Amino acid sequence: MKFLAFLARRVLVTVPAVLAVIVITFAMIRLVPGDPVQVIAGTDLDPAVAEQLRVQLGLDKPILVQFWNYFWSVLHGDLGTSYLSHQPVSEIIGQRLPYTLALTAVGVGFGLIISVPIGILAAYRQSKRQSSGMGFTFASTTLAAIPDFLLGTVLVAVFAVWLRWLPVAGANSWESIILPALALGVPLAGVQSRVIRSGVNDSLGQPFVRTMRAAGVSERSLMRRNVIPNASIPAITLLSVEFGRLLAGALIVENIFAWPGLGTTIFTSISDRDLTAVQGQILVVALIILALNLLVDIVYGLVDPRIGLA
C-alpha cells in the first residue's frame, strides 16, 4: 500500500508537467513571427487558399477555442495532419518513433556495458590502494567531452569507410544500429562510469561493509548484494537525465547515419516549414521524456523501498 501511495504521488506530480508541455507546444505555432499561414506556405499564396489553410489549421477561431480543440485532439491521439504530405502526424510518428527509441535504448545499453564494469573495477582498485584513479579520471573525462555528432563522424570514417566492417548509413540490417548507438553510448559511459565509481566508493566506506567483511562475507557476495544496490541510486538518477539527453542527441545522430527515426523527419519538417508536423513530433518527444522520468521514480521505489516512505 505504501508503494501504491508513492506511485500515486509521482503520477499526480507528473500531470502538471504534461499540461505545461501541451500548452507550450500549442503556443509554438502561434508564437511564430508573422502569419503562421505565410510561414508554412509562403507570402505569394493566393488569399483564398490562405484563408482555407487558416480554417484547416483552426487559426480562424478564438485562442481559447483553439487551445481546447488542440487539447481535446491530443487526448484522443490526434496530432493534426501534415500540411505537405497530408498524412496524419500520429501516423508519421508511429512509423519513425520505434527507430528512435531502439537507437536510444541500444545507446544506453552500450553505455552501461562499458561504464558499469569499468566504474566498479576503478572503485574497487582505488579502495585497495592499487590505483590513484588519475588514469581513469582522464579517460572518463575525455569520453564524456566528445560530442556525439563528432564521434559519429569518426566512427563512420574508421569502421565504415576505412575498415569496411559496418554499414555507413541506413537501417537495412541489425549491424546498422551499432555505429549510431556507439556514438550515443560512449559519451554516456564516460559520465556514468564516474558516477558508478563514486557511488561504489561511498558504499565501500560504510561501516556495514567493514562489519560484513569481518563476519567473513565473500567480496563477490558483498559487492553483488550490498555495495552495488546501494551505489545504484545515483547512477539511476543520472541515467534518467542522460536518457533524455540521449533521446535529443539521437535526433542529431540519426541525420549523420541516415537512420530513419524521428530526428530525420523533424529536421525535414523544419526545413519544409511543416509546423503542424513539428508541433506534434516535439510534443511526443517531450511526453516520452516525462514518462521516462516517472519510470525512473518508480524504479527508485523498487530499488530502495525507503524512498517510497518519503
C-alpha positions as CSV (number, residue, x, y, z in Angstrom):
1,M,0.0,0.0,0.0
2,K,2.8,2.4,0.8
3,F,4.4,1.8,-2.6
4,L,1.0,2.4,-4.3
5,A,0.7,5.7,-2.4
6,F,4.2,6.6,-3.5
7,L,3.3,5.8,-7.1
8,A,0.1,7.8,-7.0
9,R,2.0,10.9,-5.7
10,R,4.5,10.6,-8.5
11,V,1.8,10.4,-11.1
12,L,0.0,13.4,-9.7
13,V,3.2,15.4,-9.8
14,T,3.7,14.5,-13.5
15,V,0.2,15.7,-14.6
16,P,1.0,19.5,-14.3
17,A,4.2,18.9,-16.3
18,V,2.2,17.2,-19.0
19,L,-0.3,20.1,-19.1
20,A,2.6,22.5,-19.4
21,V,4.1,20.6,-22.3
22,I,0.8,20.7,-24.1
23,V,0.4,24.4,-23.5
24,I,4.0,25.1,-24.8
25,T,3.6,23.0,-28.0
26,F,0.2,24.7,-28.6
27,A,1.9,28.1,-28.3
28,M,4.7,27.1,-30.8
29,I,2.7,27.6,-33.9
30,R,1.0,30.8,-32.5
31,L,4.3,32.4,-31.5
32,V,5.9,32.2,-34.9
33,P,6.7,35.7,-36.1
34,G,4.2,36.9,-38.6
35,D,1.3,34.9,-40.0
36,P,1.8,31.2,-39.5
37,V,0.0,30.5,-42.8
38,Q,2.6,32.6,-44.6
39,V,5.4,30.9,-42.7
40,I,4.0,27.5,-43.9
41,A,3.0,28.3,-47.4
42,G,4.9,31.4,-48.3
43,T,3.9,35.1,-48.9
44,D,2.8,34.6,-52.5
45,L,-0.1,32.3,-51.6
46,D,-3.5,33.2,-53.0
47,P,-5.6,34.9,-50.3
48,A,-8.5,32.5,-50.8
49,V,-6.2,29.5,-50.4
50,A,-4.5,31.2,-47.4
51,E,-7.9,31.6,-45.8
52,Q,-8.8,28.0,-46.5
53,L,-5.5,26.9,-44.9
54,R,-6.2,29.1,-41.9
55,V,-9.5,27.4,-41.4
56,Q,-7.9,24.0,-41.8
57,L,-5.4,24.8,-39.1
58,G,-8.1,26.2,-36.9
59,L,-6.4,29.6,-36.7
60,D,-9.7,31.4,-37.5
61,K,-11.2,30.6,-34.1
62,P,-10.6,32.5,-30.7
63,I,-7.4,31.4,-29.0
64,L,-9.2,29.6,-26.1
65,V,-11.3,27.6,-28.6
66,Q,-8.1,26.8,-30.5
67,F,-6.5,25.5,-27.3
68,W,-9.5,23.5,-26.2
69,N,-9.7,21.9,-29.7
70,Y,-6.0,21.1,-29.6
71,F,-6.1,19.7,-26.1
72,W,-9.1,17.6,-26.9
73,S,-7.4,16.3,-30.1
74,V,-4.2,15.4,-28.2
75,L,-6.2,13.5,-25.6
76,H,-7.7,11.4,-28.4
77,G,-4.3,10.8,-30.1
78,D,-5.0,13.3,-32.9
79,L,-1.9,15.4,-33.5
80,G,-3.1,17.0,-36.7
81,T,-2.3,16.4,-40.4
82,S,1.0,17.2,-42.1
83,Y,0.4,20.2,-44.4
84,L,2.8,18.8,-47.0
85,S,2.2,15.1,-47.1
86,H,-1.4,15.2,-45.9
87,Q,-0.6,12.3,-43.7
88,P,-1.7,12.2,-40.0
89,V,1.2,13.3,-37.8
90,S,0.4,10.5,-35.4
91,E,0.9,8.0,-38.3
92,I,4.3,9.6,-39.2
93,I,5.4,9.4,-35.6
94,G,4.2,5.8,-35.3
95,Q,6.4,4.9,-38.3
96,R,9.5,6.7,-37.2
97,L,9.4,6.7,-33.3
98,P,10.3,2.9,-32.9
99,Y,13.6,3.5,-34.7
100,T,14.5,6.4,-32.5
101,L,13.6,4.5,-29.3
102,A,15.5,1.5,-30.4
103,L,18.6,3.6,-31.2
104,T,18.4,5.4,-27.8
105,A,17.9,2.1,-25.9
106,V,20.8,0.4,-27.6
107,G,22.9,3.5,-27.0
108,V,22.1,3.3,-23.3
109,G,22.8,-0.4,-23.3
110,F,26.3,0.2,-24.8
111,G,26.9,3.0,-22.3
112,L,26.0,0.6,-19.4
113,I,28.0,-2.3,-20.8
114,I,31.1,0.0,-20.9
115,S,30.6,2.0,-17.7
116,V,29.4,-0.5,-15.1
117,P,32.4,-2.9,-15.1
118,I,34.9,0.0,-15.5
119,G,33.3,2.1,-12.7
120,I,33.1,-0.9,-10.3
121,L,36.7,-2.0,-11.1
122,A,38.1,1.5,-10.7
123,A,36.4,2.0,-7.3
124,Y,37.5,-1.4,-6.1
125,R,41.1,-0.9,-7.1
126,Q,41.1,2.6,-5.5
127,S,39.7,1.2,-2.3
128,K,42.5,-1.4,-2.2
129,R,45.1,1.4,-2.9
130,Q,46.0,-0.3,-6.2
131,S,45.4,2.8,-8.3
132,S,45.3,6.5,-7.7
133,G,42.5,6.9,-10.2
134,M,44.2,9.5,-12.3
135,G,44.2,7.4,-15.5
136,F,40.5,6.6,-15.0
137,T,39.6,10.2,-14.5
138,F,41.5,11.3,-17.6
139,A,39.9,8.6,-19.8
140,S,36.3,9.1,-18.5
141,T,36.6,12.9,-18.8
142,T,37.8,12.5,-22.4
143,L,35.0,10.2,-23.3
144,A,32.3,12.4,-21.7
145,A,33.7,15.5,-23.5
146,I,33.4,14.1,-27.0
147,P,30.3,15.4,-28.8
148,D,28.1,12.5,-30.1
149,F,28.0,14.0,-33.7
150,L,31.8,14.3,-33.8
151,L,32.2,10.8,-32.5
152,G,29.7,9.5,-35.0
153,T,31.7,11.1,-37.9
154,V,34.9,9.5,-36.6
155,L,33.2,6.1,-36.3
156,V,31.9,6.3,-39.8
157,A,35.3,7.2,-41.2
158,V,37.1,4.4,-39.3
159,F,34.7,1.4,-39.2
160,A,32.6,2.1,-42.2
161,V,34.8,3.8,-44.8
162,W,38.3,2.7,-43.8
163,L,37.9,-0.8,-42.3
164,R,34.5,-1.5,-44.0
165,W,33.3,-3.6,-41.1
166,L,29.9,-1.9,-40.7
167,P,27.4,-0.2,-42.9
168,V,27.8,3.6,-43.4
169,A,24.1,4.5,-43.1
170,G,20.5,3.4,-43.2
171,A,18.7,0.6,-41.3
172,N,19.0,-2.3,-43.7
173,S,20.4,-4.8,-41.1
174,W,20.9,-5.2,-37.4
175,E,24.5,-4.1,-37.9
176,S,23.3,-0.7,-39.0
177,I,22.5,0.4,-35.4
178,I,25.9,-0.3,-34.0
179,L,27.7,2.8,-35.0
180,P,25.0,5.4,-34.2
181,A,24.4,3.6,-30.9
182,L,28.1,3.8,-30.0
183,A,28.1,7.5,-30.9
184,L,25.4,7.9,-28.2
185,G,26.7,5.4,-25.7
186,V,30.4,6.2,-25.5
187,P,30.0,9.7,-24.1
188,L,27.3,8.4,-21.7
189,A,29.8,5.7,-20.5
190,G,32.3,8.4,-19.6
191,V,29.9,10.2,-17.3
192,Q,28.2,7.1,-16.0
193,S,31.4,5.4,-15.0
194,R,32.5,8.3,-12.8
195,V,29.1,8.3,-11.0
196,I,29.3,4.5,-10.6
197,R,32.8,4.7,-9.2
198,S,31.9,7.4,-6.8
199,G,28.8,5.5,-5.6
200,V,30.7,2.3,-5.1
201,N,33.5,4.1,-3.3
202,D,31.0,5.7,-0.9
203,S,29.4,2.3,-0.2
204,L,32.7,0.6,0.3
205,G,33.5,3.2,3.0
206,Q,30.3,2.5,5.0
207,P,30.6,0.8,8.4
208,F,28.4,-2.1,7.4
209,V,30.9,-3.2,4.7
210,R,33.7,-3.5,7.4
211,T,31.3,-5.4,9.6
212,M,30.3,-7.8,6.9
213,R,34.0,-8.4,5.9
214,A,34.8,-9.1,9.5
215,A,32.0,-11.6,9.6
216,G,33.6,-13.5,6.7
217,V,31.2,-12.5,3.9
218,S,32.9,-13.0,0.5
219,E,33.9,-10.0,-1.6
220,R,31.7,-11.2,-4.5
221,S,28.6,-11.6,-2.4
222,L,29.3,-8.3,-0.6
223,M,29.6,-6.4,-3.9
224,R,26.6,-8.1,-5.5
225,R,24.1,-8.0,-2.6
226,N,25.1,-4.8,-0.7
227,V,27.6,-2.5,-2.3
228,I,26.2,-2.3,-5.9
229,P,22.5,-1.9,-4.9
230,N,23.4,0.9,-2.5
231,A,25.5,2.6,-5.2
232,S,22.8,2.3,-7.9
233,I,20.6,5.2,-6.9
234,P,22.9,8.0,-8.1
235,A,23.6,6.0,-11.3
236,I,19.8,5.6,-12.0
237,T,19.3,9.4,-11.3
238,L,22.0,10.3,-13.9
239,L,20.6,7.7,-16.3
240,S,17.2,9.4,-16.2
241,V,18.7,12.7,-17.0
242,E,21.1,11.3,-19.6
243,F,18.3,9.3,-21.3
244,G,16.5,12.5,-22.2
245,R,19.8,14.0,-23.5
246,L,20.5,10.8,-25.5
247,L,17.0,11.0,-27.0
248,A,17.7,14.6,-28.1
249,G,21.2,13.5,-29.3
250,A,19.7,10.7,-31.3
251,L,17.7,13.2,-33.3
252,I,21.1,14.7,-34.5
253,V,23.0,11.4,-34.8
254,E,20.1,10.0,-37.0
255,N,20.9,12.6,-39.6
256,I,24.6,11.6,-39.7
257,F,23.8,7.9,-40.2
258,A,20.6,8.4,-42.3
259,W,18.8,6.5,-39.6
260,P,15.0,6.5,-40.4
261,G,13.9,7.8,-37.0
262,L,12.1,10.8,-35.7
263,G,15.1,13.0,-35.9
264,T,15.4,12.9,-39.7
265,T,11.7,13.6,-40.1
266,I,11.8,16.5,-37.6
267,F,14.6,18.2,-39.4
268,T,12.8,17.6,-42.7
269,S,9.6,19.1,-41.3
270,I,11.5,22.1,-40.0
271,S,13.2,22.7,-43.3
272,D,9.9,22.4,-45.1
273,R,8.1,24.7,-42.6
274,D,5.6,21.9,-41.8
275,L,4.8,23.5,-38.4
276,T,1.9,21.1,-37.7
277,A,4.2,18.1,-38.0
278,V,7.0,19.7,-36.0
279,Q,4.5,20.6,-33.2
280,G,3.2,17.0,-32.9
281,Q,6.6,15.4,-33.1
282,I,8.1,17.7,-30.4
283,L,5.1,17.1,-28.2
284,V,5.6,13.3,-28.4
285,V,9.4,13.6,-27.6
286,A,8.6,15.8,-24.6
287,L,6.0,13.4,-23.3
288,I,8.3,10.5,-23.7
289,I,11.0,12.3,-21.5
290,L,8.3,12.9,-18.8
291,A,7.2,9.3,-19.0
292,L,10.9,8.2,-18.6
293,N,11.3,10.4,-15.5
294,L,8.2,8.9,-14.0
295,L,9.5,5.4,-14.7
296,V,12.8,6.2,-13.0
297,D,10.9,7.4,-9.9
298,I,9.1,4.0,-9.9
299,V,12.4,2.2,-10.2
300,Y,13.7,4.3,-7.2
301,G,10.9,2.9,-5.1
302,L,11.6,-0.6,-6.2
303,V,15.4,-0.4,-5.7
304,D,15.2,1.4,-2.4
305,P,11.9,1.0,-0.6
306,R,12.8,3.7,1.9
307,I,12.2,6.3,-0.9
308,G,8.5,5.2,-1.0
309,L,8.1,6.4,2.6
310,A,9.3,9.9,1.8
